[in-house]
Amino acid sequence: MDGYINSDCNFGVNVEKKVTKNDVVENIYNDTGFDITKKDIHIIVDKVFEEIKKALLNDQTVELRGFGTFEVRTRRGREKAHNPKTGEQVSVEVHGAAVFRPGKELKNSVWSLRKE
């Protein structure tokens, strides 16, 4: 399957495997009939990401119904880990990790993308 997005989404304009923030801003600008500039859309998108980041840094869960949930999970530490660049053995402390769990609707939408 070429591309990565189903036909009812306009992100398919970019046939590469990634969508950048600028692609998102461009698609919002093209898909909405609002009298708003790309710069204003960029500010709004940045603010959404800032709010998600702020919530995570306050150890809060961000639930976006129909899309998914961002949360911080605790990763246990390990005495014997390896630095992937040097191969050096290092220890890793207990730490937080930001994770995303897709919602049911998103999960169902992408279920068959990789079927051959």
C-alpha positions as CSV (number, residue, x, y, z in Angstrom):
1,M,0.0,0.0,0.0
2,D,1.6,3.3,-1.1
3,G,1.1,6.2,1.3
4,Y,-0.1,5.8,4.8
5,I,-3.5,7.4,5.2
6,N,-7.0,6.2,4.2
7,S,-8.8,8.0,1.4
8,D,-11.1,10.0,3.6
9,C,-8.2,11.9,5.2
10,N,-6.4,14.8,3.4
11,F,-3.0,14.0,5.0
12,G,-2.6,11.6,2.0
13,V,-1.2,14.6,0.0
14,N,2.2,13.8,1.4
15,V,3.1,10.3,0.2
16,E,6.0,9.9,2.6
17,K,5.7,7.9,5.8
18,K,5.7,11.0,8.1
19,V,3.5,14.0,8.6
20,T,5.2,17.1,10.0
21,K,3.6,19.9,12.1
22,N,3.7,22.1,9.0
23,D,1.8,19.5,7.1
24,V,-0.9,19.5,9.8
25,V,-1.1,23.3,9.7
26,E,-1.3,23.3,5.9
27,N,-4.1,20.7,5.9
28,I,-6.1,22.5,8.6
29,Y,-5.7,25.7,6.6
30,N,-6.9,24.0,3.4
31,D,-9.7,22.0,5.0
32,T,-11.4,24.8,7.0
33,G,-13.3,27.7,5.6
34,F,-12.4,29.9,8.6
35,D,-10.9,33.3,8.1
36,I,-7.7,32.5,9.8
37,T,-4.1,32.6,8.8
38,K,-1.6,29.7,8.7
39,K,0.4,31.6,11.4
40,D,-2.6,31.6,13.7
41,I,-3.2,27.9,13.1
42,H,0.4,27.2,13.8
43,I,0.1,29.1,17.1
44,I,-3.0,27.1,18.0
45,V,-1.4,23.8,17.2
46,D,1.7,24.8,19.3
47,K,-0.6,25.7,22.2
48,V,-2.3,22.3,22.0
49,F,1.0,20.6,22.3
50,E,2.1,22.9,25.1
51,E,-1.0,22.1,27.1
52,I,-0.4,18.3,26.6
53,K,3.2,18.7,27.7
54,K,2.2,20.8,30.7
55,A,-0.3,18.3,31.8
56,L,2.2,15.4,31.5
57,L,4.8,17.4,33.4
58,N,2.2,17.8,36.2
59,D,1.7,14.0,36.1
60,Q,-1.8,14.4,34.7
61,T,-3.4,12.2,32.0
62,V,-4.6,13.8,28.8
63,E,-7.7,12.1,27.4
64,L,-8.8,13.1,23.9
65,R,-12.0,11.1,23.2
66,G,-12.1,9.4,19.9
67,F,-8.3,9.8,19.6
68,G,-6.4,8.5,22.5
69,T,-4.7,9.1,25.9
70,F,-1.3,10.6,26.8
71,E,0.0,9.7,30.2
72,V,3.2,9.2,32.2
73,R,4.2,5.7,33.1
74,T,6.9,4.7,35.5
75,R,9.7,2.7,33.9
76,R,11.7,0.5,36.4
77,G,15.4,1.0,36.6
78,R,17.9,-1.6,35.6
79,E,21.4,-2.2,36.8
80,K,22.6,-3.8,33.5
81,A,21.6,-1.7,30.5
82,H,23.7,-0.9,27.5
83,N,24.3,2.4,25.8
84,P,23.3,1.7,22.2
85,K,25.9,4.0,20.7
86,T,29.0,2.8,22.7
87,G,27.8,-0.6,23.9
88,E,29.0,0.4,27.4
89,Q,27.2,-1.1,30.3
90,V,25.3,1.5,32.3
91,S,22.6,1.6,35.0
92,V,19.3,3.2,34.5
93,E,17.3,4.8,37.3
94,V,13.5,4.5,37.8
95,H,12.1,7.2,35.5
96,G,8.9,8.5,33.9
97,A,8.1,7.9,30.2
98,A,5.5,9.7,28.2
99,V,3.2,7.2,26.5
100,F,0.3,7.3,24.1
101,R,-2.5,4.8,24.1
102,P,-4.7,5.0,21.0
103,G,-8.5,5.2,21.6
104,K,-10.9,2.6,20.3
105,E,-11.9,4.6,17.2
106,L,-8.2,5.2,16.2
107,K,-7.3,1.6,16.9
108,N,-10.1,0.3,14.8
109,S,-9.3,2.8,12.0
110,V,-5.7,1.7,11.6
111,W,-6.3,-2.0,12.3
112,S,-6.1,-3.2,8.6
113,L,-3.3,-0.8,7.4
114,R,-0.6,-3.4,7.4
115,K,-2.5,-6.3,6.0
116,E,-1.1,-7.7,2.8
